[in-house]
Amino acid sequence: MRRKIERMKVRGGVAISLLNSYVNPEHERRVKEAFEGFDGFVFASHEVDPQYREYERTSTTVVNTVLSGLVTLYLRRLREGIRNSGLSAPVYIMGSHGGLGTIEYAERMPISVIESGPLGRRHCFSELQPPDGR
């Protein structure tokens, strides 16, 4: 399998999704290991979205892979900008679930922050709304 991967000339990222990996991820792990040393992002569906629905698991893994380069670049620039400004406080990123996560987690799992903007707006407005609801 390693030779086939080398001949594929894959660039950017790889999304791995095998049919029954939500039950037994061993084969996905083996495929991912074959990409060891690959200069790009490699995501296995059992790590990104371990659910039994194949379409949802696969599409989420593909979107995560596509976003990985862009989100990682953005977050690295953000971290450097904050560091260069002299701030030393830890930086957290709002996730799609409304909670906070580290930049490192958002880089490993960019799908986790994809809806943070709309969610953040909703939380902000709920805090700013007067108590009487007007």
N, C-alpha and C positions, 0 to 999 in steps of 0.2 A: 504494500500500500504506500510506503514511503516514497518509492520511486515514481509511482503514479502522481503523487502529490507534487513532487519536484517538477515533473513534466507539465503540470497544469498551469504553472506560472500565475498563480493566484496573487492578486494584489489587494490591499486594503483590509478586508476581513472575511471571516468564514463563519457561517452559521451551520451548526450540526444539529439535525433533528431526525432521530430514528423512531420508528413506529411505536414501540412499546417501552421507550426509555423512562417513562414516568413510573413504571413498575420495577424495571431493572436497568439502571443506567450504565451498566458495565460496557456495553458495546460503544456507547457514545464516549465514554472515558477513553477507550482504546483508540477511537478515531481521533479524539482530541490529542492524545499522546503522540500520534503520528505527525501532528503539526508542530511538535516541539521544535523550537528554533525558528519557526516561521516569523517573518518580520511583519506582523500585523495582528489584528484582533481575532481571537478564536473563541466562540461561545457555543456551549452545548445546551440544548433545550432543557435538560433536566436541572441545570443550574439557574437558568433564567426564569422559567415558568413551568414548574413540574406538575402539570395537570394532565388529565387523561385525554382531553380533547386535542387531537393532533393538529388541526388547523390553527387553533388559538395558540398552542404552544409553539408551533413552527413560525407563525407570522410574528409573534412577539419576539422570538429569538432573532428573526431576520431584521426587524425594526431596531432592536437593540444593537445589532452588528452594524447596521447602516449609520446609526447615530453615534457610535462609539468614537470615531475619529473626530467628528465635529465637536461633540460635547467635551472630549478629553482636551482638545486644543483650547477651547473656550475656558475650561476650568483651570488649566495650567496658566493661561494668561491672567485670569482673575487672581489666582494665588500669587503670581509674581507681582502683579500690580499692587496688591494689598501689602505684600512684603516690602516692596520698594517705597511704599508710602510711609513706612515706619511703624505700621500697626503690627502687633505681635499676638493679638487675640486669635483663638481658634476660629475657623470659618466653617459654618454649617450651611448646607443646601436644603431647601424645602423639597420634600418628596411629593409625589403624586397622592400619597395617602394623607398628607397634611402634617406629617411629622418632620423631624429634622434628621439629616444624615451627614456623614462626612464627605468631603470632596473625593476622598479615595474610593468610597463606596459608589458615589455617583459616576466616577470614571469607570469602575468595574461593571456597573449596571446602569447605563444611561437611560434605559427605559423607565427607571424608577423616578425620574424627575421630569418626564415629558409633559405631564399635566400640572406641574407645580405653579405655573403662571396663572392659569384660570382659578385654581384652587386658592392661591395666595390672595388674589383679588377678592375672592368671596370672603375669606377670613378677615381681610383688612376692612372691607365694608361692614361686616357684621360687628366689628369692634368700634368702628366710627359712627355707626348709626345711633342716634339718640335713643335713650331708654323708652320714650313714648312711641317709637316706631315711625316718626315723621321724617 
